[in-house]
């Protein structure tokens, strides 16, 4: 079983904050926390409550599982469908 890595969590939060074009100030305001609190989370120096993790995931439009563990769990049926779509796209591109 994989353990929670606070530093990696913080790095993922920072990555997706930057990807969404949010400043520390904008994101901390949206989450109703201080800039210092968010900065410490991103640096892996401070933990976050489950409620805050849920809010961060919603704000950044990523799954909690991905933020917390760095992996995305896609159900097998969805993986199969994605594979079928890729095959279809590949066949269309070769026409």
Backbone as numpy.savetxt, mean C-alpha at the origin, in Angstrom:
# Nx Ny Nz CAx CAy CAz Cx Cy Cz
5.49 -18.32 9.18 4.65 -17.13 9.18 5.54 -15.89 9.18
5.16 -14.94 8.37 5.94 -13.70 8.24 5.58 -12.73 9.36
6.60 -12.08 9.93 6.39 -11.10 10.99 6.29 -9.70 10.40
5.63 -8.84 11.15 5.46 -7.45 10.73 6.80 -6.72 10.81
7.19 -6.07 9.72 8.43 -5.30 9.66 8.05 -3.82 9.61
8.22 -3.15 10.73 7.82 -1.75 10.86 8.56 -0.84 9.89
9.86 -1.11 9.67 10.63 -0.29 8.74 10.12 -0.45 7.31
9.87 -1.69 6.90 9.38 -1.94 5.54 7.99 -1.34 5.37
7.15 -1.43 6.41 5.82 -0.82 6.37 5.96 0.68 6.11
6.83 1.32 6.87 7.04 2.76 6.71 7.53 3.13 5.32
8.42 2.31 4.78 8.92 2.56 3.42 7.80 2.44 2.39
6.91 1.45 2.58 5.79 1.31 1.64 4.84 2.49 1.76
4.58 2.96 2.97 3.71 4.13 3.16 4.32 5.33 2.43
5.60 5.56 2.62 6.27 6.70 1.98 6.24 6.56 0.46
6.52 5.36 -0.03 6.51 5.11 -1.48 5.16 5.47 -2.08
4.08 4.96 -1.48 2.76 5.21 -2.05 2.29 6.65 -1.81
2.75 7.27 -0.73 2.43 8.69 -0.53 3.05 9.50 -1.65
4.33 9.23 -1.94 5.01 9.95 -3.03 4.37 9.64 -4.38
4.02 8.37 -4.59 3.40 7.97 -5.85 2.07 8.69 -6.07
1.36 8.97 -4.99 0.08 9.68 -5.08 0.27 11.20 -5.11
1.52 11.64 -4.99 1.81 13.07 -5.06 1.40 13.83 -3.82
1.38 13.14 -2.68 0.99 13.78 -1.43 2.22 14.19 -0.63
2.17 15.37 -0.05 3.22 15.79 0.87 2.93 15.20 2.25
3.93 15.23 3.12 3.70 14.80 4.51 2.57 15.60 5.13
2.55 16.89 4.86 1.52 17.76 5.43 0.14 17.38 4.93
0.01 17.17 3.62 -1.30 16.82 3.05 -1.82 15.50 3.62
-0.92 14.51 3.68 -1.35 13.20 4.15 -1.65 13.22 5.64
-0.82 13.89 6.41 -1.08 13.94 7.86 -2.38 14.68 8.15
-2.67 15.72 7.38 -3.94 16.44 7.55 -5.12 15.53 7.22
-5.00 14.80 6.11 -6.08 13.89 5.71 -6.31 12.79 6.75
-5.24 12.37 7.43 -5.34 11.31 8.43 -5.61 11.85 9.83
-5.58 13.17 9.97 -5.79 13.82 11.26 -4.74 13.41 12.29
-3.49 13.37 11.82 -2.35 13.11 12.71 -1.30 14.18 12.45
-0.31 14.28 13.32 0.73 15.29 13.13 1.71 14.85 12.03
2.37 15.83 11.45 3.40 15.54 10.45 4.50 14.69 11.10
4.85 15.01 12.33 5.89 14.28 13.05 5.50 12.81 13.21
4.24 12.55 13.55 3.76 11.18 13.72 3.90 10.41 12.40
3.44 11.01 11.30 3.53 10.35 10.00 4.99 10.15 9.60
5.81 11.13 9.82 7.23 11.02 9.48 7.88 9.87 10.23
7.56 9.72 11.51 8.13 8.64 12.31 7.62 7.27 11.85
6.37 7.21 11.41 5.84 5.96 10.85 6.64 5.60 9.60
6.84 6.57 8.72 7.58 6.32 7.49 9.02 5.91 7.75
9.61 6.40 8.82 10.99 6.07 9.17 11.08 4.74 9.94
9.92 4.16 10.26 9.90 2.91 11.01 10.17 3.09 12.49
10.04 4.33 12.97 10.33 4.62 14.36 9.09 4.68 15.24
7.93 4.55 14.60 6.69 4.61 15.35 5.69 3.67 14.70
4.95 2.98 15.53 3.92 2.08 15.03 2.64 2.85 14.72
1.67 2.13 14.21 0.38 2.72 13.88 -0.71 1.79 14.38
-1.78 2.37 14.86 -2.92 1.56 15.29 -3.57 0.92 14.07
-4.35 -0.12 14.30 -5.04 -0.77 13.19 -5.98 0.22 12.50
-6.62 1.09 13.26 -7.50 2.10 12.66 -6.72 3.02 11.73
-5.53 3.43 12.16 -4.71 4.30 11.33 -4.21 3.56 10.09
-3.84 2.30 10.26 -3.41 1.51 9.10 -4.55 1.39 8.08
-5.76 1.17 8.56 -6.91 1.10 7.65 -7.11 2.43 6.92
-6.98 3.53 7.65 -7.14 4.86 7.03 -6.03 5.13 6.01
-4.80 4.73 6.33 -3.68 4.93 5.40 -3.93 4.13 4.13
-4.33 2.87 4.28 -4.60 2.03 3.12 -5.69 2.62 2.25
-6.76 3.11 2.87 -7.84 3.74 2.11 -7.35 4.98 1.38
-6.61 5.82 2.08 -6.12 7.06 1.48 -5.18 6.79 0.31
-4.32 5.79 0.46 -3.34 5.49 -0.58 -3.87 4.52 -1.63
-5.09 4.02 -1.41 -5.74 3.10 -2.34 -4.91 1.83 -2.56
-4.44 1.25 -1.47 -3.72 -0.02 -1.49 -4.33 -0.92 -0.42
-4.11 -2.21 -0.53 -4.67 -3.13 0.45 -3.88 -3.06 1.76
-4.57 -3.32 2.84 -3.92 -3.38 4.14 -2.86 -4.48 4.13
-3.19 -5.61 3.50 -2.27 -6.73 3.42 -0.97 -6.31 2.74
-1.09 -5.57 1.66 0.11 -5.13 0.96 0.91 -4.14 1.81
0.23 -3.19 2.44 0.95 -2.23 3.29 1.65 -2.94 4.44
0.97 -3.86 5.08 1.52 -4.51 6.27 2.58 -5.55 5.94
2.39 -6.31 4.85 3.28 -7.43 4.58 4.10 -7.28 3.30
3.71 -6.37 2.44 4.44 -6.20 1.19 4.07 -7.22 0.13
3.00 -7.95 0.38 2.54 -8.93 -0.60 1.07 -8.69 -0.88
0.68 -9.04 -2.06 -0.72 -8.91 -2.43 -1.28 -10.30 -2.64
-2.32 -10.58 -1.96 -2.95 -11.89 -2.11 -4.12 -11.78 -3.06
-3.95 -12.39 -4.19 -5.00 -12.38 -5.20 -5.63 -13.77 -5.20
-6.96 -13.84 -5.06 -7.62 -15.13 -5.06 -7.31 -15.91 -6.34
-7.22 -17.24 -6.24 -6.88 -18.07 -7.40 -7.77 -17.82 -8.62
-9.07 -17.63 -8.39 -9.97 -17.37 -9.52 -9.61 -16.07 -10.23
-9.22 -15.07 -9.45 -8.82 -13.79 -10.03 -7.51 -13.94 -10.79
-6.57 -14.71 -10.25 -5.30 -14.95 -10.94 -5.54 -15.64 -12.29
-6.45 -16.61 -12.30 -6.79 -17.31 -13.53 -7.38 -16.34 -14.55
-8.29 -15.50 -14.10 -8.92 -14.52 -14.98 -7.89 -13.55 -15.55
-6.97 -13.09 -14.72 -5.91 -12.19 -15.18 -5.06 -12.87 -16.24
-4.73 -14.13 -16.02 -3.95 -14.89 -17.00 -4.68 -15.01 -18.32
-5.98 -15.27 -18.27 -6.78 -15.38 -19.49 -6.85 -14.05 -20.23
-6.96 -12.96 -19.50 -6.99 -11.63 -20.11 -5.66 -11.33 -20.78
-4.57 -11.68 -20.12 -3.24 -11.46 -20.71 -3.09 -12.25 -22.01
-3.52 -13.50 -22.00 -3.45 -14.32 -23.21 -4.27 -13.71 -24.33
-5.44 -13.23 -23.99 -6.31 -12.59 -25.00 -5.65 -11.34 -25.56
-5.08 -10.52 -24.70 -4.40 -9.31 -25.15 -3.20 -9.64 -26.04
-2.44 -10.67 -25.65 -1.30 -11.11 -26.45 -1.75 -11.55 -27.84
-2.85 -12.27 -27.91 -3.33 -12.75 -29.22 -3.83 -11.59 -30.08
-4.42 -10.58 -29.45 -4.89 -9.42 -30.20 -3.72 -8.61 -30.73
-2.66 -8.48 -29.92 -1.49 -7.71 -30.33 -0.74 -8.35 -31.49
-0.83 -9.65 -31.63 -0.10 -10.33 -32.72 -0.90 -10.36 -34.02
-2.11 -9.86 -33.99 -2.94 -9.84 -35.22 -2.53 -8.73 -36.13
